[in-house]
Amino acid sequence: MGYLTSIRAGFEPEGCLRALDILAKTPEFETAIPPTAIRIESLKDFITKNPPQTLTQEGEARISATQPLTYDLPKNGESLKINSRHGASVADDIDAKFGK
């Protein structure tokens, strides 16, 4: 999942393999299940079946078909309010559940 997401977002394909290679050298991951070496081989196989060029094109198509979120600056000027596409903010949700 991390590979799909990162490549569609425009990150370089080798990054996931480098990250797993670093984890393979980290003592805490020596007992990982499945072992990191198997994860690396599985990812290499997955990359062969899902070429980065295709995933990058998918990501670019998705990004170009969306609109960026808008934002507002509150009166205090110390934070940023991201306007949800769904018409509510986390602050609105909290207020609705717990009151102001």
C-alpha positions, 0 to 999 in steps of 0.5 A, spaced: 500 500 500 505 504 501 508 503 494 502 504 491 501 511 494 508 514 494 509 512 487 502 515 485 504 521 489 510 522 485 515 519 489 521 515 486 520 508 486 526 506 489 525 509 495 520 504 498 526 499 497 531 503 500 526 504 506 526 496 507 533 495 506 534 500 512 529 496 516 533 490 514 539 493 517 535 495 524 536 490 529 528 491 531 526 488 525 530 482 525 524 478 528 519 482 523 514 477 521 514 476 515 522 477 515 524 484 511 528 480 506 521 477 504 518 483 504 523 486 499 523 480 494 515 481 494 516 488 493 520 487 487 515 482 484 510 487 485 514 493 482 515 488 476 507 487 475 506 494 477 510 499 473 512 505 476 510 509 470 503 506 470 502 508 477 505 515 476 500 516 470 494 514 475 497 519 480 497 525 475 490 523 472 487 523 479 491 529 481 489 533 475 481 531 476 481 534 483 480 541 486 485 543 492 482 544 499 481 552 501 483 555 507 481 561 512 486 564 517 482 565 523 482 572 527 487 570 531 492 569 525 495 563 529 492 557 526 490 555 519 483 552 518 482 547 512 475 547 509 473 540 508 470 538 501 464 535 506 462 542 508 464 541 516 471 542 519 473 538 525 472 544 530 465 544 527 464 536 529 467 537 536 462 543 537 456 539 534 458 533 539 460 537 545 458 544 545 462 550 544 
